[in-house]
Amino acid sequence: MRGEPSAPVVLRALEGEAAGEVRATPYGSVGTILDCDSTEVVWVCKQDEDIDPGWFSQPDTDVLCVVAGRLRVEFKAEPSTTLTLRRGDVLVLPPDTACRAYRWPRDSEQAAVFLAVTARPVRAGRTASDGHAVPLAESRPG
């Protein structure tokens, strides 16, 4: 869903429903739940996928919440540090934290499904929902 919803919306993420685009990649499926100026929310499903050889990183804080299965997370800066998250676990990733995630254990028949929420601070040059540029002075909290 692009922009703010005008009415309540129920989506069954575990059934693959999304308000916007659903993308299938070699590394999992991603469904857009909300995509507006201040927030992006997607569900990610990892099952029978390859492990992405690259690293994922966001310029803003990212919050991951596992809703099904188990998810293994590796960090580029700390190769010896891996986390295994299970249903109900929440991981807060600081900006620019390079990582990759995949279903765990690899031979599990259950998919790993998680929500990824990114709160986007308003920045100069980003357009507001009315299409106008947001000046830097207005983008900082008072």
C-alpha positions, 0 to 999 in steps of 0.5 A: 500500500503506497501512502497512508490507508484511509480505512482499517486494513486486515492482511493475512501475511502468513497466507501471503497477502499484501496491500502492495506488491509481492516480489519473489526472489531467489532469497525469499518472497517479500510483500509490501504491507505499507509504504508511506513517507514515514514508514515501510512495513513488509513481510518476508517469507524464507523457505527453500531459498538460497542464502543471499551471498550479499548483505542487506543494509538500511539507512534507517533503523529496521525492526524485525519481528519473527511471526513463524519459524526460525530465522538465522541472522549473520552480521558482516561486521561481526562474522562470528556473531549469529543470532537465531530468532524464533517466533515472537523475537524482535531484532532492532537493527541500527542504521547501516547494519549489514546482515543477511537472514535465512530460514533455520535450520536450513532443512526445516519444512517450516518457513521463516516469516518475519515483519520488517518495519522501517521508520523513516525520518523525514529528510530534506529532499524527501517528498511529503504525501501531498507531493511537496518537498519537505524542507530540512527545518520541518523535518526535525522534531521541535 
